[in-house]
Amino acid sequence: MEGILLKKFRNILIIVVLVLLIGGFIFYKVKTSQTVELDSNVLGNTSGNIYNNGLFAENDGRIYFSNLSDNGALYSMKNDLSDYSKISSDKIVYINVTDPYIVYSRINNKKEQTSKKVIAFHNVGIYRINKDGSNTVSLDTTAAGMVNQEGNYVYFQHYDKASAYSLYSVKLDGKESKMLEDDPIYPGMIKQNTLYYAGYLKDHKLYKKDLVTNANSEISEGNYYMPILTDRYLYYIDAGDNYKIKRAKTDGSDPETLVDKRCSTYNLSQNEKYLYCQVDNQTDNGIYSVDTTSNTLTPIMSGNYCNINVTSHYVFFQGFNQNQYYKLTIGNGQTADMFNPEVED
């Protein structure tokens, strides 16, 4: 009799343990599949970085970046350029980092070599991954242009063969994907649920779009390119005046020229004290810095460069048609050197 009771107790114990294990597994799967709700105005990256392919993004003391030394894979490092960590083997651009997510555009179709670690059946698209590299979620599986994030929404240039690029949005959980404009608007400058953009197909005026109501309104006439709106100023490249870099009041009035040379791209330090640009006039080509207080233009490195990305302490830029980064320290001299980050298996 005692043996029978012991056997029953053992069976009940096994059932209880199995129920607890299954319940714990279900709870874990449900918990990890839930999307964390973010503050509606938190940004995934700076506008200047997004305009420059979003190859670097800073968040909570770490820099997340596309490692050119490892085929553009997603890495992170401390903001003093130490403690490298590989997050994903995907070749990535347009990095947006919040807590706890990273959103990026996957471009594995442009990898120089195929890695067995890379998911092969979707070579392109927009993906969300946890900062520790876990739980990759697909938000869109088509080729994307520029990608930006504010709060719980991702705004991007969606591609299809029929209409090429158009402006879309999708929630961080992959739901509510919808077209906002049948126009390849660059979603680079987003601030407090408002997208500031230059017209593309019909004109190049400066507009703003309410991302809640989807209503558009004109801010200023002109030929704007890469507008960046801060609390004090509007920075932009004037496509109607030989692509010079200018600064104006936030409504576009009273413009002044900061760089009186043809430029292909630019970016700002986080305190707006310095502006960094690529002069592209065929005579003085190179990376330059501008002291925005004195308007002093200083050459840094001659040649052809692109993708100027800025963090709190550093400026990173890429050699044109090269898999090589360069870096310089903000406000500490004007000498740039190569940036060759470590590679992990």
NUKE-533195 format. One line per field, with one value per residue (C-alpha): residue number from 1; residue in one letter; x negated, y, z negated. Coordinates in steps of 0.1 Angstrom, whole numbers, plus 2048, in hexadecimal, padded with zeros to 3 digits. Layout:
// residues N
pos = (NUM/...)
code = (A/...)
u = (X/...)
v = (Y/...)
w = (Z/...)
***
This chain:
// residues 345
pos = (1/2/3/4/5/6/7/8/9/10/11/12/13/14/15/16/17/18/19/20/21/22/23/24/25/26/27/28/29/30/31/32/33/34/35/36/37/38/39/40/41/42/43/44/45/46/47/48/49/50/51/52/53/54/55/56/57/58/59/60/61/62/63/64/65/66/67/68/69/70/71/72/73/74/75/76/77/78/79/80/81/82/83/84/85/86/87/88/89/90/91/92/93/94/95/96/97/98/99/100/101/102/103/104/105/106/107/108/109/110/111/112/113/114/115/116/117/118/119/120/121/122/123/124/125/126/127/128/129/130/131/132/133/134/135/136/137/138/139/140/141/142/143/144/145/146/147/148/149/150/151/152/153/154/155/156/157/158/159/160/161/162/163/164/165/166/167/168/169/170/171/172/173/174/175/176/177/178/179/180/181/182/183/184/185/186/187/188/189/190/191/192/193/194/195/196/197/198/199/200/201/202/203/204/205/206/207/208/209/210/211/212/213/214/215/216/217/218/219/220/221/222/223/224/225/226/227/228/229/230/231/232/233/234/235/236/237/238/239/240/241/242/243/244/245/246/247/248/249/250/251/252/253/254/255/256/257/258/259/260/261/262/263/264/265/266/267/268/269/270/271/272/273/274/275/276/277/278/279/280/281/282/283/284/285/286/287/288/289/290/291/292/293/294/295/296/297/298/299/300/301/302/303/304/305/306/307/308/309/310/311/312/313/314/315/316/317/318/319/320/321/322/323/324/325/326/327/328/329/330/331/332/333/334/335/336/337/338/339/340/341/342/343/344/345)
code = (M/E/G/I/L/L/K/K/F/R/N/I/L/I/I/V/V/L/V/L/L/I/G/G/F/I/F/Y/K/V/K/T/S/Q/T/V/E/L/D/S/N/V/L/G/N/T/S/G/N/I/Y/N/N/G/L/F/A/E/N/D/G/R/I/Y/F/S/N/L/S/D/N/G/A/L/Y/S/M/K/N/D/L/S/D/Y/S/K/I/S/S/D/K/I/V/Y/I/N/V/T/D/P/Y/I/V/Y/S/R/I/N/N/K/K/E/Q/T/S/K/K/V/I/A/F/H/N/V/G/I/Y/R/I/N/K/D/G/S/N/T/V/S/L/D/T/T/A/A/G/M/V/N/Q/E/G/N/Y/V/Y/F/Q/H/Y/D/K/A/S/A/Y/S/L/Y/S/V/K/L/D/G/K/E/S/K/M/L/E/D/D/P/I/Y/P/G/M/I/K/Q/N/T/L/Y/Y/A/G/Y/L/K/D/H/K/L/Y/K/K/D/L/V/T/N/A/N/S/E/I/S/E/G/N/Y/Y/M/P/I/L/T/D/R/Y/L/Y/Y/I/D/A/G/D/N/Y/K/I/K/R/A/K/T/D/G/S/D/P/E/T/L/V/D/K/R/C/S/T/Y/N/L/S/Q/N/E/K/Y/L/Y/C/Q/V/D/N/Q/T/D/N/G/I/Y/S/V/D/T/T/S/N/T/L/T/P/I/M/S/G/N/Y/C/N/I/N/V/T/S/H/Y/V/F/F/Q/G/F/N/Q/N/Q/Y/Y/K/L/T/I/G/N/G/Q/T/A/D/M/F/N/P/E/V/E/D)
u = (800/7E4/7D3/7F2/7F6/7D2/7D6/7F5/7E3/7C6/7DD/7EF/7CE/7C3/7E3/7E0/7BC/7C6/7E3/7CB/7B1/7CB/7DB/7BA/7B1/7D2/7CE/7AB/7B7/7D4/7BE/7A2/7BB/7CB/7C0/7B4/7C7/7B0/7B3/7C3/7A7/788/772/75E/742/739/746/722/718/737/730/70E/71A/71E/6FE/6F9/712/70B/720/71A/6F5/6EF/6EB/6FD/6EE/6EA/6C7/6B7/69B/6B5/6CA/6E0/6EC/6FD/6E5/6E5/6C9/6C6/6C6/6A0/69C/695/6A7/6B2/6D0/6DF/705/70F/6FE/717/708/71B/722/739/733/74E/748/760/764/766/767/751/763/74F/751/743/72F/720/724/706/6F0/6CF/6D1/6EC/6EB/6FB/707/71C/741/742/766/76B/74C/75C/775/77A/774/776/75E/758/738/729/72E/74C/76F/76D/78F/797/7A9/7A8/798/794/775/776/766/762/76E/775/787/79A/7AB/7BF/7BE/7A5/7A6/795/793/7A5/79C/7B2/7AC/7CC/7C7/7A3/79F/7BB/7BD/7CA/7CD/7D0/7D3/7B7/7CC/7CE/7F3/804/7EE/7FB/7F2/7EF/7E5/7E2/7C2/79E/79C/77D/788/768/774/78E/796/7B4/7CA/7C2/7AE/79C/792/789/7A1/794/7A9/7BC/7A5/78A/79C/79A/7B9/7C4/7DA/7EF/7E8/808/820/80B/812/7F7/7EF/7D6/7BB/7A6/79F/77D/767/761/74C/744/757/74E/763/756/766/753/74D/755/736/737/725/733/737/740/71F/704/70B/6FC/704/71A/72A/74A/765/77C/796/77C/777/756/740/71A/6FF/6E9/6D6/6D1/6C7/6DA/6E0/6EE/6F6/6F2/6FA/6FA/6EB/705/700/700/6DE/6CE/6DB/6C9/6CC/6BF/6B6/6BB/6B2/696/67B/67C/68C/689/697/69A/6A5/6B7/6B8/6DC/6D5/6B9/6C2/69D/699/67C/670/66C/664/663/674/696/6AA/6CD/6E4/6DA/6E7/6E4/6E6/6E1/6BB/6B1/6B7/6B6/6B5/6AF/698/6AD/6B1/69B/6A0/68C/697/685/68B/682/689/6A3/693/670/65B/663/64F/661/654/660/67A/676/68C/687/698/6A9/6B2)
v = (800/818/811/819/83A/842/83B/851/86D/86A/86B/88A/89A/894/8A2/8C1/8C6/8C2/8DB/8F4/8F0/8F3/910/921/91C/92A/948/94E/94C/964/97C/97D/981/9A0/9C1/9DB/9FB/A19/A3E/A4D/A67/A51/A51/A34/A49/A6D/A7C/A83/A5F/A52/A69/A58/A34/A31/A1C/A27/A2D/A35/A29/A25/A28/A11/A17/9FF/9FD/9EC/9DC/9DF/9C9/9AD/9B1/9CC/9B6/9C6/9CC/9E1/9F1/A08/A2D/A2E/A15/9F7/9D6/9CB/9B3/9A3/9A4/997/98A/99D/9B8/9D7/9FC/A15/A0B/A17/A0F/A13/9FF/9E1/9DF/9E5/9EB/9E8/9E3/9C1/9C1/99F/9A0/9B7/9A1/999/975/95F/955/935/949/960/958/953/953/979/98C/9AE/9BF/9D2/9BE/9C3/9B2/9B4/9C6/9A5/996/980/97E/98B/998/9A0/9C2/9C3/9AA/9C1/9D6/9F6/A18/A30/A23/A38/A31/A47/A36/A17/A1E/A19/A2F/A24/A25/A05/9F7/9E4/9DE/9F0/A12/A11/A23/A31/A3C/A21/A1C/9FD/9F7/9E7/9C7/9C4/9CF/9ED/9EE/A09/A22/A46/A56/A49/A5D/A52/A6C/A68/A62/A6F/A8C/A82/A96/A93/A7F/A96/A8E/AAB/AA4/AB3/AAD/A93/A8E/AAF/AC8/ACB/AE2/ADC/ACA/ABA/A9C/A96/A71/A6D/A7D/A78/A9C/AAF/AD4/AEA/AFC/B0E/B11/B08/AEB/AD8/AB8/AA6/ABE/ABB/ACE/AD6/AEA/B09/B05/AF4/AE6/ADA/AD6/AF0/ADC/AFD/B0E/AF6/ADE/AF6/AEF/B09/B11/B24/B2A/B0D/B1B/B1D/B43/B57/B3C/B3F/B2B/B15/B04/B18/AF9/ADD/AC1/A9E/A97/AA4/A9D/AB0/AAB/AA6/AC8/AD9/AE8/AD5/ACC/AB2/AB0/AA1/ABC/AAE/AC9/AB6/ACE/ACE/AAC/AA0/A9E/AC0/ACC/AED/B00/B0B/B29/B38/B28/B1D/B01/AE9/ACD/AAB/A92/A97/A7E/A6F/A63/A5C/A51/A6A/A5C/A6F/A62/A76/A75/A69/A6F/A51/A52/A3A/A3A/A3D/A1B/A0D/9F5/A0C/A23/A41/A53/A73/A80/A9D/ABE/AAF/AB8/AB0/A90/A72/A4E/A2C/A1A/9F5/9E4/9C1/9A3/987/965)
w = (800/7F7/818/82C/819/820/845/847/835/84D/86B/85D/857/87B/888/872/87E/8A3/89E/88E/8AA/8C5/8B4/8AF/8D4/8DF/8C8/8D5/8FA/8F3/8E0/8FA/916/906/914/8FA/8FC/901/8FA/919/91F/919/938/945/953/95C/97D/988/984/996/9B3/9B4/9B6/990/98C/968/94C/927/90A/8E5/8E6/904/929/941/963/985/983/9A6/99A/997/9B6/9A6/989/96B/94E/92E/91A/8FD/906/8FF/91B/905/8FD/91F/922/941/941/963/983/998/9AE/9A1/9A7/997/973/95A/936/919/8F9/8FD/923/942/963/983/9A8/9B3/9D4/9D5/9FB/9FB/9E6/9F6/9EA/9DC/9B8/9AB/98D/9A2/9A8/9CE/9D6/9D0/9DC/9D8/9C2/9A2/982/95C/945/920/916/90A/92C/924/933/956/963/987/98C/9B2/9CA/9E9/9F2/9DF/9E4/9C7/9A5/986/965/94C/92F/939/95E/97A/998/9B8/9DE/9E9/A0B/A24/A49/A53/A42/A37/A15/A00/9DC/9C3/99E/989/963/950/94D/973/974/984/9A3/9BA/9D5/9CA/9EB/A0E/A11/A08/9EB/9D6/9B1/9A3/98D/974/954/93D/954/971/990/9A0/9C4/9E6/A02/A1B/A3A/A3F/A2E/A13/9FB/9D6/9C8/9A7/9A3/983/97E/969/982/9A1/9AB/9BF/9BE/9CF/9B9/9D3/9F8/A05/A10/9F0/9EC/9CB/9B4/98F/976/954/938/945/96A/98B/99C/9C0/9E1/9FA/A1B/A2C/A23/A2D/A10/9F6/9D1/9C1/9A0/99A/980/97A/992/9AE/9AC/9AA/9B9/9B6/9C8/9B2/9CE/9EE/A01/A12/9F9/9FD/9D8/9B5/990/96F/94D/933/924/947/941/95E/980/995/9BA/9DA/9F3/A16/A2F/A42/A36/A10/A0A/9E6/9C3/9B2/990/98A/969/96A/953/967/989/98C/9A6/99E/9B5/9A4/9C0/9E5/9FC/A01/9E3/9D9/9BD/9A2/981/960/93C/91C/91E/941/966/97D/9A3/9BF/9DD/9FD/A0C/9F0/9D3/9BD/9A0/993/972/960/93E/93C/931/92C/94A/96E/973/980/980/98B/976/979/95F/952/963/950/95E)
***
